[in-house]
Amino acid sequence: MLSCQNLRAIRGERLLFDHLGFSLKPGAILVLRGANGCGKSTLLRMLAGLMPSAKGDVCWQERNVYNNNDYKELMLYIGHQNAIKPELTVYDNVQYWASMRGSEMLAPAALQFFDLWPMAELSAGQLSAGWQRRVALARLIAIPSLIWLLDEPTANLDSYGVEMLDGLIATRAKQGGIIILASHSKNIPKNAITLDVSEYCGFFSEDLYAD
């Protein structure tokens, strides 16, 4: 189970959110909603174990995920930036990511699923924003992971790309995965639950640190 309790995030003099918590069992799909700046991306980074919370804990199987290497082996985080190497070919980008988990044999399947074979030998930097997003999302297949944390995954995708991603998310959930994504899109994966991060937002005050 992936759970968090009483999470608090502060940026500068602003309280992004406080008293935020939930628990997710295998097969859950959670969509994070809220206005720009409310802390959706920050929350995803906390869930990925990439940054600590000002208060509260994120736990996987009752162990804190921050600096937890066992958890990181089970988790895949894709931020709102594609994090591709523009000088490398599409194929080499996907192969590089797969090699980080020893799953190079899955790179061809990732390219096939996202229709990337026709441009496999092109430099990733030559592609449009939509195709670059597909390259980034190819990690979902190239890197075996139980937990997917996705920040605006449909950004720049065309309708067919969104449909492919929705199908992939549904399949991963049926296989017992946990998917959490931040999105402004009106399109919500089937059977997803939503959490409006804005409902936990506020502003800095002297009593922030009082328990």
N, C-alpha and C positions, 0 to 999 in steps of 0.2 A: 504493500500500500504506500502511495505517495501522499504525504500530508504536511500541512503547515498550520501553525497556531500563532495567533497574536502577532503577525508580521507587521513590522514598521519600517518604512523607508523615508529617509530625509535627504533632500538635495539642497545644499546651501542653507537658506533660512526658511525653506518650505518643507512642510510635511506632505510627502506624496500620498502615502496611505498609512493607516494604522488599524490594529485589531482585525487584520485580514486573515482568514483561515479557511481551509477546506480539506477534505480527504477524498482520494480517488482510488478506486479499485481497478484491477486489470479490465480492459475493455472500455474504459471511460474516455470520452472526448469532451474537453472543456474549452470553450471559446471565451477569451478575455475581451471585454468591451470597455468603452470609456473614451472620453475626450482626449485629444492630444495633450501629452504632458501629465496625465494622471498617474503614470507609473507602470503601464503595461509592460514596456520593455525592461524596466528595472525589475519587475516581478519575475519575468522570464529568466533574467540573468541570476536572480536569487535561486530560482528553482533549478537552474543548471549548475549551481554550486560555484558560480564564477565571482560572486560578491556576497559578503555577509549582510545580514539584516541588522538594522539598528536595534531591533528587539524581536524576539520570537525565533522559532526554528523551522527549517524545512527538513523533513525526515523521510528517508526511504527505508522501509522495514525497521522503523524505530531508531535509525542511525542518522545523525545529521549529515546532510549531503555536502556541506562546505569542506573542501579539501579531502573529499572521500573518493579515492581512486576507484574503488570497487563500483561505486555508483556511476562514475563517469564512463566506465566501460559499458554500462547499460543504456546510457543516455546519448541522444544526439540533439544538439542545439544548432539551429540555423537562424541567424539574426536577420534584421531587415536589410543589411548589406550582404551582397552575394559572396564575398570573400573568395573570389576566384583569382587565379593568377593570369592576367590578361596576355602575357607573353607566351604562355603555354597553350598547346592545342586543347580542344575540348576533351579529347580522349585522355591526354596526359593529366588534365585537372582531375577527372573522375578517377583515374587509376591512382593518382597520388593520394586522394582521400581514402580510397579503398585500402591502400597499403598501410595506412595508419592503424587499421584493425586486422591486418592480415587477410583481407577478403578480396584480393585482386580478381579472383575468378568471377566476382559479381559485377565488375565494371561493364562488361558487354551487355548484361541484362539491364543495367541502369540506363545505358545509352539507348537500348532498344525501346524501353518503356517510354522514355520522353522524346522519342523520334529524333535523336541526336546523331545517329550514324551518318546521315548525309553531310554533316558539318564536322565530323569527328577530327579531321586533320586541319581544320581552320583554327587560327589563334582565337582564344576566347574573347579577346578584346575587340575582335572584328564583328562580333554578334550584336544584334539589337538587345535592348534591355529585357524584352520578353524571353528571348532565347537564352540570355545569360542567367535569367532566373531559373529556367529549366535546368541549366547546367548545375546550378547550386542545389536544386531540389533532387538531382540525381543521387545525391548522397543518401537519400532516404532508402534507396535500394542497394547502393554500393557499400554502405556501412550498416551491418546488422545491429539494430538497437531496439530495446524494449520500450523506451520512453522517448517521444518526440516532442521537442519544445521549439515552436515555430513562430517567428515574428513577422507578421504580415506576409505569409507565404504566397498569397495570390497576387502580390504586387507585380504589375506589368504583364501578367499572364493574360492570354486571350481566353475566350470562353471554352475552347477545347482543352487548353492547359488547365483551367480551373476544374473542368470535369474529370480529367485524368487524376488530378491531385485528390479530389473528393473520393474517387474510387479507391485510391491508394490508402487514404486515411481510414475509410470504412473497412478495408481488408485488414489493416494493421490492428484495428480495434477488435475485429472478430477473432484475431489470432491471440488476443489477450494483451495487446499493447496499451499504453496510455499516451494520449495525444493532448497537448495543451497548445493552443495557438491564439495569438493576438490578431484581431482583424477588425477593420472598419467595413468590410464587405457585407452586403445584405445577405449574401449566400452563406448559409451555415450548414456544416456537414450534418447529415441525417443522424438522429439520436444524440446530438450534442446537447450539453447543458451550457448555460452562459453565466458569467460572473461579471458584473459591472464594477470595475475597479474604482470608478468615480465615486461610488457610494462610500468608499473608505477614505476619501481624500479630506485634507484639511490644511491648516496653516500653522506655522511654528508658534509655540507659546511656551511659557516658563514651565508649565506642568507636563511637558512632553516626557520628561525623564522621571516623573513621579509614578510609582507603581501602585 
